[in-house]
Amino acid sequence: MYQNYHRGLKILKLLEKLNISYTKIKIIPMELFELEKLNDLWLPDTIVFFKIKKLNLKSLKTLSVSYEFLMYNKEDIQKLKDLDWLYPNFVYKSNDEYMSKHFKREQYLEALLPNVSISGSTSVIDEGY
């Protein structure tokens, strides 16, 4: 079964944009990063974190991923220096938490990646549901 899945990714070699941000996908195949034309990648907050250290990220120009994922890869974040846009997702339990942390975290990323345009997106988790 894995072989068929892997073969299916090779068929997508012309894929330029992939937005799976509003899915509940947890694991993405690392072969995705071998797609040479993939420019825009929008990942869900549900993915299992993985290290970007050995991945080919040169073709990526836009990346949307959780802030926690970025901090998981903090030591290799310079691999993202060729991006045009980075959209870190910040998830908070309240608006107060958002106001106290969001701006500082975005500034932190801007300092690490000075040539990348950064525009954070946020979502509030209401624990009452």
N, C-alpha and C positions, 0 to 999 in steps of 0.2 A: 504494500500500500504506500509506504514512504517513497518508493521509487516513482510511482505514478504521480505523486504529489510534487516531487522534485522535478520531474519532466514537465509538469504543468507550469511551474514557475519559469522554466526556460522558454516556454511559448510566449510568456509575457515580456520578452526581452525589449520590446518597444515601449513598454509602460513608462509614462512620464510622471503621472500623478496618482497617488493612492491615499484615499482618506477613509480610514477605518476607525476614526476617533469616536464615533457614537455607537460602537459595538461593544460586546462583552468579551472580545477575543483576549485570551490570556497569553498565548504563545505565538510568536511569529517566527517563520523560518528564517534563518540567517542568510539563506540564498537570496532573500529579498535584496540584500545589500550588494549583490553581485550584478544586479540589473543596471547596466551602464547608463541608461537614459533616465533613470528615476531621479526626478528633480524635486518633487514635493511629496513629503511623507507626513501624514497626520496619524499618530498612534493614540490608542485609547489609554485611559488611566488604569485600565484593568490588566495591562500586560505585566508579565513576570519580568522583573528587571534583569537585564543582561549587560555584560561589559562591551563597550564599543571599541576597546583598545585595538583589536585586530581587524576591525571591519573597514571596508572600503567605503568611505563617505564622501569621496571627491565629487560625485555627480549631484549630491544633494544641495539644493539652494534654499529650500524651505523645510523646516522641521517643527512639528508641533508634538510635544511630549510633556509629561508631568514634570514639575519642578523636582519632585522626589527622585525621578529617574535621572535627571541631570546631576543631582547631588550624589547619587549612587556611582556616577561616572566622573565625579569631580576631578580626580587625578588625570583623566584623559579628555577633559572638556575642550582642550585646545584642538582636538580633532574636528571640532565644529567651527573652526575659525574661517572656513571658506563659505559658510552659509551666507545668504543674503538676509534671510529672516529666520528668527527663532521665536516660536510661540510657546513659552512655558505655561503649563496649566497649574494654577494654584488652587488647591481645594481647602476650604475653611469650614469650620463648624458654626461660625457666626460672622456677622458684618464687622464686629469689633476686632475679631482676630484678623480679618482681611485688612482693615485700616492700619493695624499696628505692624503687619509684617510684609504685605505685598510690595510696597514701594521699595523697602530695603532689599528685598530679594531680587527685584528687577535691577536695581542699581548694582548689586553684587555681580549679576550676570553680565551687565554692560561693562564692568571693569575687567572681567575675565575675557570677554569677547568684544573688544572695542570697535571692530569693523563690521559687526553684525547688528542689524536692526532687530530690536527686541520689543515685542508687544505681548504682554502677558494676558492670559484670559483666566477668569476665575469662576468658580462655582461654589455655592454654599450648600453644605449638607445639613439638612434639617433632621435632627435625630428624633424628632417627634413622630416621624412616620414609620 
